[in-house]
Amino acid sequence: MTVKLPTPKPGILDIEVYVPGEHSLPGGVKPIKLSSNETPLGPSPKAKTAYTAAAGELELYPDGGATPLRRAIASVYGLNADCIVCGAGSDDLLTLLARAYLGPGDEGIYTTHGFLVYPIAIQACGAKCVVAPEKNFTADVDAILACVSPRTKMVFLANPNNPTGTYVPFQEVRRLRERLPSDVVLVLDAAYGEYVRRNDYEMGLELVATTENTVMTRTFSKIHGLASLRLGWSYAPAAITDVLNRIRGPFNVSGPAIAAGVAAIEDREHVERSIAHNERWLEWTTGELGKLGLEVTPSVGNFVLIHFPKGDARKGAIAADAFLKSRGVIVRRVAGYGLPDALRMTIGTESDNRTVVAALADFQKQAT
């Protein structure tokens, strides 16, 4: 007798499983973990207090619309709270957008080294992934536009991009929006937007406010230090917001996450300290790695992409990764992003950054 087993929808088994940054070393050694772009300053103390206080009401369902959090976000950025949707990390919102607007026969565009959640979200809906080539590890508006077809329904643009750390200036993003068909949703993923110190950068608020087909997503996992709580938000025109609210889970953000998120986003002093720390040590780390003869892609995020010689077993990225682990340091292998000869390093504490630079100096010496 033939037994039929459950079969997933076509294309599901073609999806590459997302592999997060490593977090442990053999032997129980506590590592210096610089593999997931977490903030070295941790969350606001006020967020910790709010989270702990929320433990007294764990038996209660949270506010189904995350109303206190949406209002806090709206107050900080001068937005309409009704156009904000909160979710379990920005990944949740990216997936909801794909579910809402993509299906079999449709196409979703992202760039060569774009965030790996994009292809997962696109393929899970039965749509086709279209990859636009980048230029100098940076998204290229003309290349994206060249990929547009009558089947295109969504374009994902990480700005700044992970893992390259590069960004697209606002005028170029505006040009992209103007040239895209009106029925194509442009998703601006600004997970690292708070870190950018460039006059020609804008996270996407203006385009959302002035168009009917642009969405901006943000996260509390990076600069706000709430990665463990899985908290993100989107800002979109009313019609798209309405669609997202129809398909999201009714209680998709927990009560403790809402409470911590409100406290975190209102603690502007802690945010500014995190920005200042990153600005200082991003410049220092980039400069010191350059002195070692290592190529570093200029980054505006809280991480750097370090390139190693291709095809050299002694000096390559795999050897460097193993050497760093022997020194108790975990960084991010990015072969899955099409960058087998590079490692991504999060900007950590002063001690962390100095430890990595010293270890890579030793690696460079022993590899000669």
DRENBASE-834584 format. One record per residue (C-alpha): residue in one letter; x, y, z. Coordinates in steps of 0.1 Angstrom, whole numbers, padded with zeros to 4 digits, always signed. Layout:
aXYZ
...
***
This chain:
m+0000+0000+0000
t+0014+0034-0010
v+0013+0060+0017
k+0009+0096+0006
l+0028+0121+0026
p+0021+0158+0030
t+0037+0178+0002
p+0046+0215+0005
k+0037+0240-0022
p+0059+0241-0053
g+0092+0260-0047
i+0092+0256-0009
l+0119+0229-0009
d+0140+0251-0032
i+0144+0277-0004
e+0179+0279+0012
v+0175+0278+0049
y+0186+0310+0066
v+0218+0304+0087
p+0223+0330+0114
g+0257+0341+0127
e+0275+0316+0150
h+0273+0321+0187
s+0293+0295+0205
l+0328+0279+0205
p+0338+0243+0213
g+0347+0236+0250
g+0322+0261+0265
v+0346+0290+0259
k+0327+0323+0261
p+0334+0340+0228
i+0337+0376+0217
k+0306+0374+0195
l+0307+0399+0166
s+0287+0378+0142
s+0252+0393+0144
n+0255+0431+0144
e+0243+0434+0180
t+0249+0467+0198
p+0279+0465+0222
l+0261+0490+0246
g+0231+0467+0250
p+0196+0481+0254
s+0185+0511+0273
p+0184+0505+0311
k+0149+0520+0309
a+0139+0493+0284
k+0152+0466+0308
t+0132+0481+0337
a+0100+0482+0315
y+0105+0447+0304
t+0109+0434+0340
a+0078+0453+0351
a+0058+0437+0324
a+0064+0403+0339
g+0037+0410+0364
e+0010+0407+0336
l+0021+0377+0317
e-0013+0361+0320
l-0029+0389+0299
y-0030+0392+0262
p-0011+0422+0249
d-0026+0452+0231
g-0035+0436+0197
g-0024+0467+0178
a+0007+0475+0198
t-0010+0509+0203
p+0014+0523+0230
l+0044+0514+0208
r+0030+0528+0176
r+0021+0560+0194
a+0057+0563+0209
i+0072+0557+0174
a+0049+0583+0159
s+0058+0608+0186
v+0095+0604+0181
y+0095+0606+0143
g+0064+0629+0138
l+0044+0602+0120
n+0008+0591+0118
a+0005+0562+0142
d-0023+0547+0121
c+0002+0541+0093
i+0026+0521+0116
v+0024+0483+0119
c+0045+0465+0145
g+0057+0429+0142
a+0080+0402+0155
g+0111+0418+0140
s+0113+0435+0107
d+0116+0400+0092
d+0080+0394+0101
l+0069+0425+0082
l+0090+0417+0052
t+0074+0383+0050
l+0039+0398+0055
l+0045+0422+0026
a+0056+0394+0003
r+0025+0373+0014
a+0002+0403+0006
y+0015+0412-0028
l+0034+0383-0043
g+0021+0350-0057
p+0028+0324-0085
g+0038+0341-0117
d+0050+0373-0099
e+0086+0385-0095
g+0104+0401-0066
i+0136+0419-0071
y+0166+0423-0047
t+0203+0429-0053
t+0232+0405-0054
h+0243+0408-0018
g+0209+0417-0004
f+0195+0404+0029
l+0189+0367+0027
v+0153+0370+0041
y+0142+0386+0008
p+0146+0354-0014
i+0130+0333+0014
a+0100+0357+0015
i+0097+0358-0023
q+0100+0320-0029
a+0077+0311+0000
c+0049+0329-0018
g+0055+0310-0050
a+0070+0340-0068
k+0103+0342-0087
c+0134+0358-0074
v+0152+0383-0097
v+0186+0394-0087
a+0199+0428-0098
p+0237+0431-0100
e+0255+0455-0078
k+0283+0479-0085
n+0312+0481-0061
f+0291+0461-0035
t+0264+0488-0038
a+0229+0486-0051
d+0227+0500-0086
v+0194+0518-0095
d+0198+0513-0132
a+0205+0476-0128
i+0174+0472-0107
l+0153+0491-0133
a+0167+0469-0160
c+0153+0438-0142
v+0117+0452-0141
s+0092+0432-0161
p+0054+0432-0164
r+0056+0404-0137
t+0075+0426-0112
k+0054+0433-0081
m+0079+0441-0054
v+0115+0455-0050
f+0134+0450-0018
l+0162+0475-0011
a+0183+0472+0020
n+0196+0507+0027
p+0221+0505+0042
n+0228+0470+0030
n+0238+0440+0051
p+0264+0426+0048
t+0282+0452+0027
g+0275+0483+0047
t+0270+0504+0016
y+0240+0527+0009
v+0221+0544-0019
p+0218+0582-0017
f+0183+0596-0013
q+0181+0611-0048
e+0189+0578-0063
v+0162+0561-0042
r+0138+0588-0053
r+0148+0581-0090
l+0142+0544-0085
r+0107+0551-0071
e+0098+0575-0099
r+0109+0550-0126
l+0092+0519-0111
p+0057+0511-0123
s+0030+0525-0099
d+0018+0490-0091
v+0052+0478-0078
v+0058+0481-0041
l+0092+0495-0031
v+0103+0481+0003
l+0130+0502+0019
d+0146+0481+0046
a+0163+0506+0070
a+0173+0482+0098
y+0207+0501+0101
g+0194+0535+0093
e+0201+0551+0127
y+0238+0545+0123
v+0242+0565+0090
r+0260+0598+0093
r+0257+0610+0057
n+0239+0642+0045
d+0226+0625+0013
y+0208+0596+0032
e+0172+0593+0041
m+0156+0563+0057
g+0124+0564+0036
l+0100+0584+0056
e+0096+0611+0029
l+0089+0586+0001
v+0063+0569+0022
a+0046+0602+0029
t+0046+0613-0007
t+0038+0581-0026
e+0012+0553-0024
n+0035+0524-0031
t+0065+0527-0008
v+0070+0510+0025
m+0098+0515+0051
t+0107+0488+0076
r+0127+0493+0108
t+0139+0471+0137
f+0146+0473+0174
s+0172+0446+0171
k+0201+0468+0162
i+0207+0502+0178
h+0180+0496+0204
g+0195+0463+0215
l+0163+0444+0217
a+0172+0415+0193
s+0160+0388+0217
l+0125+0403+0219
r+0120+0402+0181
l+0105+0437+0175
g+0102+0457+0143
w+0079+0481+0126
s+0068+0494+0092
y+0056+0528+0080
a+0034+0526+0049
p+0005+0544+0031
a-0029+0538+0046
a-0039+0512+0020
i-0009+0491+0024
t-0011+0494+0062
d-0047+0482+0060
v-0036+0451+0040
l-0008+0442+0066
n-0033+0445+0095
r-0056+0421+0077
i-0031+0393+0075
r-0008+0398+0105
g-0013+0377+0137
p-0038+0393+0161
f-0012+0394+0189
n+0020+0394+0169
v+0039+0415+0195
s+0042+0405+0231
g+0034+0427+0260
p+0069+0428+0274
a+0082+0436+0239
i+0058+0465+0236
a+0068+0479+0270
a+0105+0476+0263
g+0101+0491+0229
v+0083+0522+0242
a+0110+0528+0267
a+0138+0521+0242
i+0126+0545+0215
e+0119+0573+0240
d+0154+0570+0255
r+0171+0593+0230
e+0202+0597+0251
h+0210+0560+0250
v+0205+0560+0212
e+0228+0590+0208
r+0255+0572+0229
s+0252+0542+0207
i+0256+0563+0175
a+0286+0581+0189
h+0303+0548+0200
n+0297+0533+0166
e+0309+0564+0147
r+0342+0564+0167
w+0350+0527+0165
l+0338+0522+0129
e+0363+0547+0117
w+0391+0533+0140
t+0385+0497+0130
t+0383+0504+0093
g+0416+0524+0095
e+0434+0498+0115
l+0424+0469+0093
g+0435+0489+0063
k+0469+0493+0079
l+0472+0455+0080
g+0468+0454+0043
l+0432+0442+0044
e+0406+0457+0021
v+0375+0469+0039
t+0343+0480+0021
p+0334+0515+0034
s+0305+0510+0057
v+0278+0533+0072
g+0264+0505+0094
n+0276+0490+0127
f+0298+0464+0109
v+0325+0461+0084
l+0330+0437+0055
i+0366+0425+0054
h+0380+0410+0022
f+0407+0384+0020
p+0428+0371-0009
k+0409+0347-0032
g+0421+0311-0036
d+0448+0314-0009
a+0443+0287+0017
r+0467+0303+0041
k+0455+0339+0038
g+0419+0335+0029
a+0386+0341+0047
i+0382+0305+0059
a+0417+0305+0074
a+0411+0339+0090
d+0378+0328+0105
a+0395+0297+0120
f+0423+0318+0134
l+0399+0343+0150
k+0380+0314+0166
s+0412+0301+0181
r+0415+0335+0197
g+0380+0333+0210
v+0364+0356+0184
i+0334+0348+0163
v+0327+0369+0132
r+0303+0362+0103
r+0311+0340+0073
v+0292+0355+0043
a+0296+0329+0016
g+0258+0326+0016
y+0257+0362+0004
g+0279+0354-0025
l+0310+0367-0006
p+0331+0335+0001
d+0363+0356+0004
a+0350+0380+0030
l+0341+0381+0067
r+0317+0405+0083
m+0327+0419+0117
t+0303+0438+0140
i+0317+0469+0157
g+0320+0459+0194
t+0333+0474+0225
e+0367+0491+0225
s+0382+0459+0239
d+0365+0437+0214
n+0376+0459+0184
r+0412+0460+0196
t+0413+0423+0202
v+0401+0415+0167
v+0426+0439+0151
a+0454+0424+0171
a+0444+0389+0162
l+0442+0397+0125
a+0476+0414+0127
d+0490+0381+0140
f+0471+0362+0113
q+0486+0383+0086
k+0521+0378+0100
q+0518+0340+0103
a+0502+0337+0069
t+0532+0353+0051
***
